[in-house]
Amino acid sequence: MKKYAAVLLTAACLLFGGCSQTQGEVDQASQEVPADYGQVIELAKAEFEAVFAEFAELKIEQTATMVRADDSNQIVVQFTYSSANGDGVYGFEYRKDQNGTPELLHQGEAVDQEILLQ
């Protein structure tokens, strides 16, 4: 339950910006959330646009970036979108290697914060 709460807190901080975490808010075993998720978000956005290239009037309504509380190298980027072809949610799971290079592990409608809790 603590991991789930930490993931939700992290997502809220990343979405709304300017949040800082205190020891009482996040499990003591968790690492501080790195600030450089821009590269992963841009990679996910480019991949998202490629997957949905044929959708008319495609618009990203919301972007959520979530990390695992005990391993900040596991990242999920999830897009809520609307289009003339329909609306939905689509996610990407990345893992940063020892050099900090993100690798795409999974993508699809089922990629969400639950993956981070496994």
N, C-alpha and C positions, 0 to 999 in steps of 0.2 A: 504494500500500500504506500510505503514511503517513497519507493521508486516512482510510482505512478504520480504521486503528488509533486515530486521533483520535476518530472517530465512536463507536467502541466504548468508548473511555475516557470520553467525554462521557456516553454512555448509562449506564455503570456509576456514574459520579459522581452523575448525576441520580436514579438509582434508589435508591442507597444513602445519598445525602446526605453532607455533611461532607467531600467530597473536594476537594482543591485540586490545581490543575495546576501543574507546574513546567515550565520551558523545555525540559528534557530529555525530558519525557513527551509533549509536543505539538509538532507541526511549528511552527517559528518563524514561519511565515507565517499561522498561524491566529490568530483573535481570541479573547479571553477569553470564556468562555460567560456570557451574561447570566443573572442570577438570577431574572428576572421571567417565567417561563414559565407561571405560574399561570393567566393569562387564556387562553392558547392551550389549555392542558390542559382548562380548564372549558368552552371552546367545543367542543372535540373530544368531551368527555364528553356534553354536551347533544346534539350531533349524533348520537353513537353511540346514545344512548338513544332518539332519534327514529327512527333507522333500524331498530332492533331492538325497537321498542315492542310488537310482537305476539309476541315470544318469551317463553315461559313460564319462570319461575325464572331469569331472566337475572342473571348475576353476573360482574363484572369480576374476573378472577383476578390480572392483572398489567397495569401501565401502563408503557410505555417511551417516553421523550421523547428524541429525537435531533436534533442540529443538524449542519449542514454545517460541516466544520472551517474552511473559508476564507470562510464566509458565514453568520453566526449568525442571519440573518433568514429562512433556509430551515429549517423545523422539521417534523419528522414525529412524530406522536403515535400510538402503536400500542397497541391493547387486546387482551389475550388474555382470552377469555371462555368461560364455560360456561353451558349452559341446557338445559332439557328438550328443546329443538328441535335440540340439537347444540352442539358446541364449535368454537372457531375463533379466528382472529386477524384483526383489521380495523384499518386504519390511515387516518390523515388527514394530508395534506401542506398546510402553511400557508406563506405568505410574508408577512412584515411589510413594510408600505410605509414611506415616509420618515417618517411620523408615528408609527410603531410599531403601527399597526392591522393585526391579522392578517387575511389573506384566504385562504379555503379554495380550494386549487387542485385537489386530487384526493382521492378517498376510495375505499376498497375493500380487498379481500383482498390485492391486489398492492402496496399502498402499504407499503413497508418501508424499511429503511436503505439498500438498493441505490439508491433514488431520489437519495439524497444524494451518491452517488458518480458520478453522471452529469455 
